[in-house]
Amino acid sequence: MSIPQAIARRAALPELATGQTTAFRLLDGAGDGWPGVEIDTYDRHWVVQTREVPFPEVLRRTLPEGCLSVWWKRLDQQDKQAPQCVLGQPPAGPFTVQELGLNYEIDLTAGYSQGLFLDQRPQRARMMERIVPGQRVLNLFAYTCAFSVAAASRGAITTSVDLSRPYLEWGKRNFALNDLAPDAHFFCRGDSFEWLRRFAKKGRTWDGIVVDPPSFSRNADGKVFRVEHDFPELVALCLAVLAPGGWLLSSTNHRGLTPARFRGLVEAGASLSQRPVTQLQPGNMPPDFTDEPYLKTLWLASLPGSSR
Ligand SMILES: C[S@@+](CC[C@H](N)C(=O)[O-])C[C@H]1O[C@@H](n2cnc3c(N)ncnc32)[C@H](O)[C@@H]1O
């Protein structure tokens, strides 16, 4: 499939035709006949990601129609570098994109990630549908707080936890970009595990929790987190602070885990916590992501009236 054909395929998707989402995947590897090549558009600035294949020469020569700049990000290198601009006029600095009608700040020069994980759009949409104004939502490993902003836009009071202060500041800017007052929400810098234990001790609970950690991380004390080893404990700690009748969205993009193995880890966490849970429903990937469905997502609900 040619790049214009892949773009036409996205243009035909009803959820992208509304114009409410300006950041999405334009071309997705083998799913569009280009193994090892992905192109994401951030409001007409294209990030071309390659994994063990050369940069497509066709994108070095002339700016494709409707594209302002082309960037190259390599997914196959150990030192995770920010994308490099290879063609066109780079934006003057951070700029705003829309997802589901909400605004998010993107910075193509900030580092390996651009500020918004485009593969979680269906989960943000589904979460927004289930939120009742006034509900309390906890977003762990919050990064730039996209899930928090989406929840707050529907009237939730959010708490965002992340190791990185700069990312939480970026998150506050995302709130402001949507006319949501950051002061009406909570931002906790530090390790998600430690905060969860602290919240449990204080008897705090949430009506909804999002837990979407990186596959691997190390906290300030050098303590290592690995999804395949630590997810059950993380789920159990989440369930300890989930209000009866509340929901938990658990997710990983770890390509080495099968959906069945991921489900096993989540179920192990539920039995560790001894909280009765129902509805282990899988989430889905956006229709513009046509390659391998690497993202694993499960929605859990705690039984109304259940407590430890
Ligand atoms: C892959 S991103 C998470 C994506 C996020 N859930 C989203 O949908 O936008 C990883 C984030 O986890 C944070 N992080 C890594 N280890 C952490 C930990 N132990 N506690 C809290 N945050 C952590 C990083 O700082 C980074 O912002």
The ligand as a Gaussian input file, in Angstrom:
#p B3LYP/6-31G(d) Opt

LIG

0 1
 C        5.027000       4.743000      29.462000
 S        4.767000       6.198000      30.428000
 C        3.186000       5.893000      31.070000
 C        2.147000       6.288000      30.076000
 C        0.903000       6.852000      30.680000
 N        0.220000       5.857000      31.452000
 C        0.009000       7.431000      29.599000
 O       -0.939000       6.765000      29.162000
 O        0.267000       8.543000      29.143000
 C        5.824000       5.912000      31.760000
 C        5.715000       6.938000      32.898000
 O        5.873000       6.231000      34.108000
 C        6.674000       7.028000      34.972000
 N        7.227000       6.113000      35.967000
 C        8.146000       5.143000      35.771000
 N        8.321000       4.442000      36.920000
 C        7.502000       4.979000      37.849000
 C        7.200000       4.676000      39.198000
 N        7.814000       3.667000      39.836000
 N        6.266000       5.421000      39.838000
 C        5.660000       6.452000      39.208000
 N        5.897000       6.793000      37.917000
 C        6.799000       6.050000      37.244000
 C        7.647000       7.724000      34.074000
 O        8.178000       8.878000      34.670000
 C        6.773000       8.022000      32.850000
 O        6.165000       9.275000      32.956000

